[in-house]
């Protein structure tokens, strides 16, 4: 069978573009991993270890922008959590139901701009190491 091929220079140009796209995909994957690790570290510092509150209570210098630093209390309570913070059950704040997230193709469940139902799955909670008790 005979087939027609583009000139070698055109084939090489195509290979260069595909190689550049592969490189960009890998860079984006690495960037996403880094951003996820940063988000996990920030979450843990703020909401698990209470880093900003502990730093304030110990008189250490701020390590966040002033508008963020000011949001954190400057003392821990008797339960070793930031003063004024409360432990609450999810069902005190949200409608919790067990079931499945609707398929994405059912667009009426996923409206833009926060108009639709907000969903969080057990898998999503596990991915960010957030667990409900």
BELMOBEL-V171506 format. One record per helix or strand of 3 or more residues. SS is the DSSP state (H for helix, E for strand). FROM is the first residue (numbers start at 1). LEN is the number of residues. Records with the same first field share a line. If there is no record, write none. Layout:
# BELMOBEL-V171506
SS->FROM-LEN  FROM-LEN
This chain:
# BELMOBEL-V171506
H->8-41  51-7  66-4  90-4  107-3  112-3  122-6
